[in-house]
Amino acid sequence: MMRAVLALVFGLWLVSPTVAFAERDHGEPLAHEITEEMEGHDVHGDLHFSDLLTVDFLGTLINFGVLLLILGWVIRKKGNPALAARRAEVEKELAEAQRLRAEAESRHMATATRLEKLDQEILQIRADMIKAGEAERDRIVAQAEEKAARLRRDTSFLIEQQMKQLRKELTERAATAAVMAAQDLLRERTTEADQEQLAEAYLTRIDEVVQERDS
Amino acid sequence: MSALGRRYAKALLELSREQNQTDQVVRDVGALLDAWKESSDLREIVRNPVVPKPALRATMNAIMDKLGTSKLVRNTIGLLADRSRLAYLPDVLDAFEELSEAETGRVRAEVVSAKPLPEAYYSRLQEKLQRATGRQIVLVKKQDPSLIGGVMTRIGDRVFDGSISNGLSELRETLLANGEMP
């Protein structure tokens, strides 16, 4: 700090043209000026740029340049605490911004990956759904075929049973009708002679039974 | 078969032998047994304790008149009615058939025909049945027009059926059996 103050004082001293060119300030320039005043300005008339580039002016410029360099060095070296804090804050913000950017990029990558995986998952889910649908379709078709087969079997069995029952009933009716017709006919046409013949046949049949038993 | 039924049956059999009416009693008992088996009204009246004794006896007499039952059997039934033991009637009748078959070798044979047959035919039939069964046959003659023609004999649980109605029944069974064949 001390050094900075010293450097600043030194710089201010340098800026002063009287300090920079002290050897030439012993009356000569002043006399010259008076001489010029007495002779009038007609000699020199107009002011030119080259008239400005005097030693004093150049010294002032050099001093000013040195001052700027010193000031720059001081400011750069020690600087303003507020600027330093500002710089640190900006750096911190930059770091934070970089971190956020990295985080955002990371998130973006993760999201992109997830999106990519999501597509795959969607494809997988779709494939699974199609597969499940096909399996369900096959199951329903198989179930329907089995049910149809069972219905066919049951229906066939039912028809067969009904046919058997109908055949049986028809046969019974036909047999009963035939027997009834025969019975009526026999009632009408059986004579005494038939009765005697039947009675004799009955005795013969008993004889046959006895012979079969004995043999 | 109850012991009481057996006692009455044995007494009836001994009396029938003493009076030489065994065949007649066998026929009467058989006819009564058939009436008992065939008539649910008779069974209900005899088993009903509310029916007064005189009414019950009158009913039994009416039935026995119709069947032409002998005096010996009528007296036995009357005794059962007097002692309020008519409920044992089937036991007495069954026991009598069993005892008479075992002790005398006589078996009741019920011969049914569509129309009455000559006595000579019944004698031949009795002889053949005795040969067939090896027992003394007591014929009980009956007529049943539903037979149409021919003769049917029942001895106990055995039946020798030579009637036209039986032939028709067999014909019907044959037709049904053939009709059911595939």
Interface residues (C-beta under 8 A of the other chain):
Chain A: R167 K168 L170 T171 E172 A174 A175 T176 A178 V179 A182 Q183 L186 R187 T190 E192 D194 Q195 L198 A199 A201 Y202 L203 R205 I206 D207 V209 V210 R213
Chain B: S113 A114 K115 L117 Y121 R124 L125 K128 L129 R131 A132 I148 G149 G150 V151 F160 G162 I164 S165 L168 S169 L171 R172 L175 L176 G179 E180
